[in-house]
Amino acid sequence: QVRLVESGGGLVQPEGSLKLSCVARGMYFSLNSLGWYRQTPGGQRELVADISSSGRTNYGDAVKGRFAISRDNAKASVYLQMNNLKPEDTAVYYCQAFYIPQGLGFQAMQESWGQGTQVTVSS
């Protein structure tokens, strides 16, 4: 199974920047789309950004123009560069991956989630 290991969360001031990293560990045939989601207390989990296996990106409306997602296939990693952070960006951020597992015969696409990392934007 694929385990997603996150790093980079923490406390940052408004208008500041932060970069999150996530690496996929374990055995798999291929990593497909990768993404970042976030969730506030009492709120639903929302898409921040995702990136396809070919590098095509998609962003949630709240972060367009401020955040950038990227991936490094050789490192099995996905990153989220967050700029011009606002207090409303405060949330738990989750790394997400779709992947094809290794195995005999047909393998359906599976999904994995990171443990979540807290990002707090406050002065």
Secondary structure as GFF3:
##gff-version 3
##sequence-region A 1 123
A	DSSP	beta_strand	3	7	.	.	.	ID=ss1
A	DSSP	beta_strand	10	12	.	.	.	ID=ss2
A	DSSP	beta_strand	18	25	.	.	.	ID=ss3
A	DSSP	beta_strand	30	39	.	.	.	ID=ss4
A	DSSP	beta_strand	46	51	.	.	.	ID=ss5
A	DSSP	beta_strand	57	59	.	.	.	ID=ss6
A	DSSP	three_ten_helix	61	63	.	.	.	ID=ss7
A	DSSP	beta_strand	67	72	.	.	.	ID=ss8
A	DSSP	three_ten_helix	73	75	.	.	.	ID=ss9
A	DSSP	beta_strand	77	82	.	.	.	ID=ss10
A	DSSP	three_ten_helix	87	89	.	.	.	ID=ss11
A	DSSP	beta_strand	91	100	.	.	.	ID=ss12
A	DSSP	beta_strand	110	113	.	.	.	ID=ss13
A	DSSP	beta_strand	117	121	.	.	.	ID=ss14
###
